[in-house]
Amino acid sequence: MNKILVINIGNTNTQYAISENSNIGKIEYISTEKLSPAIIPQGVPVAIASVVPEKNKLFANFNPFFVSYTNKTPVDFSLIDYKSMGADRIANAVALAKFATLPAMCVDFGTAITIEVLDSDCRLAGGIIAPGRKLWRKSLNSYTALLPYIEKFSNQLLPSSLGTTTETAILAGCDIGIIGMAEALIDKIHIDLDVPECEIYATGGDAGFFISNIPEIKHGGIELTLRGIAEIYHDNEDLLKK
C-alpha cells in the first residue's frame, strides 16, 4: 500500500496530507492545540514528525511510524549529535538529500527558524535554531510592561526603518531585524561550509515573508517537511514489516 497519512506536528500548527506514491496531496492545517485523531482516514498508515511529545499519545491506537534519529535515511548524521535532533529537522534534511542538488540548506520559517545544511557528500554539516518572527514580537510583549503584541504579519517590510508609533517601531525592529539575522546566518554558513554556491530552500508558515525579502532564497514548497516524512517512512517500510 503506497498511500499514507503524513503529519508534521509543530509548536503552533500541524500540517497533514495524504502521500501516495511519494506525491503529496492537498495539505490541511489544524491548530496543534486542537489536534485530534479524527484527521486520520480509516485504514491508512500514519507517519509523524512531532516536536510536541505530549501530542504523540493521541495516535497511540493507530500504530504510527514516528520520525526519529533511529530511522534509516540517506543522510550521514555522523558529524553532529543527531540523537538530540528534532524530527522535523530530520525530515527536512532527508527532503534535501532526496530532492535538492547538494550542497544545500533548508530554512524552516515557523515558530522557530531552523536551518539544516547538507554538504556535497550528503553529510549533515550542522544546523541553526533561532526564534521566528512571531517569537521576536511575543518576547517584547512578554518581558515588558507596556509593549503590545503586534499581530499584523505582512510579507512586505515597512517603507522606513524609522517607526513613528510604538507599533511601527516594533514592526521595524522585529521584521527588519529578523531579515538581517537570517541574512547574517546564511552568509556565515557559506563561509563555514566553504562553498561559493549553495542552494537555499525555504519552507514553513512564514517562508513567504523571507522569500519576498531575501532574493537568494528559493521556495522549497510548503510540503517539503511532509515529503521528507514520506521518504523516511518508505525507506523504513521493509523494517516495519518484520
N, C-alpha and C positions, 0 to 999 in steps of 0.2 A: 504493500500500500504506500503510495507516494504522497498522499495527502496528509498534512499535519497542521496543527494549530501552533503557530509560533507567538510567544508572548514576551514582551520586553517590559518588565515591571520597574518603573522609575520612581524616584522620590516623590514627584508631583503627579505625573500622569503615567498611565500604562497604555502601550500600543499593542495591537494584536492583529493577526491576519492569518488566513489560510495560505499555506505554501503547498503548491502542487507541482511536482517535477522541477523543483527549485525556483519556480516562479511565484512571486508574492502577489496575492490577490488584494482586494480592497482592504485598506488599513483602517481600523477602527480605534477610537480613543475612549478611555474612561479614566476618571479621577482615581488614582491609586487608593485613596481613602474609601472609595465606593466599590472597589474591585470585588467581584463575585464569581464563583464557578459557573454561573449562568452563561458566561460568554463561551463556554466550551460546547461545540456541537456533539451530538451523541455519536459515539463510536470512532471519534477522530483522536489519534495520538497527540500528546501535548509536549511541546519543548519550550522551556522557560529560561530566560536570563533575568535574574532578580537582584536588585540592590536593596530590597526591603525584606529581610528574612522573615519577619512576622507574618507577611502575606503568603509565604510559601505553603503554610499549612492549609490554606483554603483549598488547595488542589491535591491534598493527600490521597483522596479516594480515586484519583484518576491515574495513578502510577506515572506521574510526569517525568520527563527527562529534564534534568537541570544542567545548564552550562556551568562548568567548574574547571579548575586547574587540572583535574584528573582526566579530563576528556582527551581523546586522541585528536590532534589537529595538525595542519601542515606548518604551523608556526614553531620556530625554535625559541623557546622561552628561557633558555639556559643562562642568558645574560642578566636576568632580573630575578627578584624574589616573587616568583609567579604565584606562590600559594596565597599571597595577600591580595591578589588582583581581582577586581570586581568582574562579575560575569558579563556585564555589558561591554567592558573594555576587552575582554577575551573575544567576544563576538565581533567587535569592531576590528580587532587585529586579524581575525580569520577572514572577515569580509575583504580586507585589504589584500591578504595573501591570495584569495581566490579570484578577485576581480580587478585589481589595480596593477599598474606597471610599477615595479619597485626600483629604487626606494620610494616610499610614500608615507604619508601620515594621514590619520583620520582625526578630525577635531569634532567632538560631540558637544554641541552647544545646548545644554539643558540646564537643570537646576545647578549642576556643577559643569564646568568646562573640563573635559578630559581629552588628552591627546595621546595617541598611540603611534609609534614610529617604527616602521619596518625597514631594515637595511636591504641592500641588493641581494643578500643571501637568505632572505625571509626570516631573519632573526629579529625579535623584538628588541630594539636598541634601548628602549625605555619609554617613559611617558610623563605626562604632566597632569596634575589635578589642581583646579583653581575654582573659585566661586564664579557662578554665572551672573548674568546681568541682574536678574531678579534678586539674588542674594546680596549683591552690592547695595541695592536700594533698601532691602529689608534690614540690613545691618545698620544703616544710618537711622532708620526708624526705631529699631530695637534698642540701640545703645545711646540714644539721645533723648532729651525730654521733649523737644519741640519739633523736630524734623519729621514731616509726614512721609508715609509710604506712597510713592507715585505709581499708579497702575497703568499709566499710558505707555504702551510698548509699540513704537513705530520702527519700521525698517530704515528710516531716514534719520540722520543726525540733525540736530538743531543748526540753523544757519550760522550761529555765532557761539563761540565758547564762553561768551560773557553773559551769564544769566542775569536777567533784570528783575526776577522774582525768586523767591525761595524754590518754587517748583522748577523753573527753568535752570536755576543754578544746580539743583540736584541732577536734572536730566543731562546737563552739560558735563558735570563731573563724572557721573556714572557711565554714561553712554560713550562719550568721547574718551574717557579714561580707560574703559574696558577694551575699546578698539586698540588703543595704544598698547595695552597689556598683551593682547592677542598677537599684534604685530611683533612686539619685542620677543615673545616666546618663540614664534615661528622663525624669526631671524636667528635667534640663539640656537635653535635646533639645527638649522642649516650649517651653522659654524661647527657645532659639536658632532654632527653626523659627517662633516667634511665632504659634502657633495654640493656641486653648484646647482643641480636640478633635483627637485623632489616634489612630486605631485601632492597636492593638499586637497583632501576631500572633507567636506563638511556634512554633518547630519545633526539631528536633534531639533527640538522645537523652536529654538532661536537662531537656527542656521541662516535664515533669510536675512536677518539684520547684519550679520557678519559678512555674508557673501556680497551684500549691497555696498559694503564699505571697505572691503579688503579685496582688491581685484585678483590677486593670485589664488584665492580660494575657489575651488570648484564645488558644485553641489553633488554630493555623493548619493543623494536621494534620501527621503525620509525613511525608506525601507532598509537602509544599509545594515543597521543592527539586526533587524529581523532576518535579513539574508544570511548574516553570519550565524545566527542561531540555527537556521535551517541547515546550513552547510555542516555545522558541528554535529547536529543530530544525524545526518546521513552518513558522516564519516564514522560514527559510532554505532550505526544501526545493527551491524553484524554482532557486535559485542552485547547489545541489548537482548538479542535473541538467545544468547547462551544461558 
